[in-house]
């Protein structure tokens, strides 16, 4: 897992990767912590799928930038699967699980 540090990191990843997953994580929310743990477990098994995260409290401008770019209301936690520059799948809160991430990747190959 790689952590985004600003809009430039995000734009570069979006340009360079055919498919990637992003997690918007709130460092003060227990629901977000649970989602982060699920995301982290899934990421440990991914060798060829770039996985990124950002901490909303530290990267609010980036979080808003992503919401605006894809026209998807900001939530945290929120996971987005991006394929060819477009959101192929997204989920928030308790819907971010190891199995939902696995299924989303499988369905969007």
C-alpha positions in Angstrom: 0.0 0.0 0.0 1.2 3.5 -0.8 0.1 6.6 0.8 -0.9 9.6 -1.3 0.6 12.9 -0.4 -1.2 15.5 -2.5 -2.9 15.9 -5.8 0.3 15.4 -7.8 0.8 11.9 -6.4 -2.8 11.0 -7.2 -2.6 12.4 -10.8 0.6 10.6 -11.4 -0.9 7.3 -10.2 -4.0 7.8 -12.3 -1.8 8.4 -15.4 0.5 5.5 -14.9 -1.8 2.8 -13.7 -4.4 1.0 -15.7 -6.2 -0.1 -12.5 -5.8 1.0 -8.9 -7.7 1.1 -5.6 -7.9 4.1 -3.3 -9.1 4.1 0.3 -10.1 7.4 1.9 -9.4 6.8 5.6 -10.4 8.8 8.6 -7.9 8.4 11.4 -10.5 9.2 14.1 -13.3 6.9 13.1 -13.7 3.4 14.4 -15.7 2.3 11.3 -12.9 3.7 9.1 -10.3 1.8 11.2 -12.2 -1.5 10.6 -12.3 -0.7 6.8 -8.6 0.1 6.8 -7.9 -3.3 8.4 -9.9 -5.1 5.7 -8.2 -3.0 3.0 -4.8 -3.8 4.5 -5.5 -7.5 4.6 -6.6 -7.5 1.0 -3.6 -5.4 0.0 -1.1 -7.9 1.5 -2.2 -10.4 -1.2 -2.0 -8.1 -4.1 1.2 -8.2 -6.1 0.0 -6.6 -9.3 -2.7 -4.3 -8.2 -1.6 -0.8 -7.0 -3.3 0.1 -3.8 -3.3 3.6 -2.3 -4.8 5.3 0.7 -5.0 8.8 2.0 -5.8 10.1 5.5 -8.7 12.5 5.1 -7.7 14.8 8.0 -4.3 15.3 6.5 -5.3 15.4 2.8 -8.7 17.1 2.7 -7.9 19.0 -0.5 -7.0 15.7 -2.2 -10.1 14.0 -0.9 -12.3 16.8 -2.3 -10.3 16.7 -5.6 -11.0 13.0 -6.0 -14.7 13.5 -5.2 -15.0 16.3 -7.8 -13.0 14.5 -10.4 -15.2 11.4 -10.4 -18.4 13.2 -9.3 -18.8 10.9 -6.3 -19.8 12.3 -3.0 -17.0 12.2 -0.4 -17.4 9.7 2.4 -15.0 8.2 4.8 -14.1 5.5 4.8 -14.5 5.1 1.1 -12.9 2.7 -1.4 -12.7 3.4 -5.1 -11.6 1.0 -7.8 -10.4 3.0 -10.8 -9.9 1.3 -14.1 -8.8 3.2 -17.2 -9.2 6.5 -15.5 -12.8 5.9 -14.4 -14.4 4.6 -11.2 -15.5 1.0 -11.9 -16.7 0.4 -8.3 -16.9 2.2 -5.0 -18.1 1.5 -1.5 -18.2 3.1 1.9 -18.4 2.4 5.6 -19.2 -1.2 6.5 -19.4 -2.2 2.8 -15.6 -2.1 2.6 -14.5 -5.7 3.4 -11.9 -8.1 2.2 -14.5 -10.0 0.3 -16.2 -6.9 -1.3 -12.8 -5.7 -2.5 -11.9 -9.2 -3.9 -15.3 -9.4 -5.7 -14.9 -5.8 -7.1 -11.5 -6.6 -8.6 -12.8 -9.9 -10.0 -15.8 -8.3 -11.7 -13.8 -5.5 -13.2 -10.9 -7.3 -14.9 
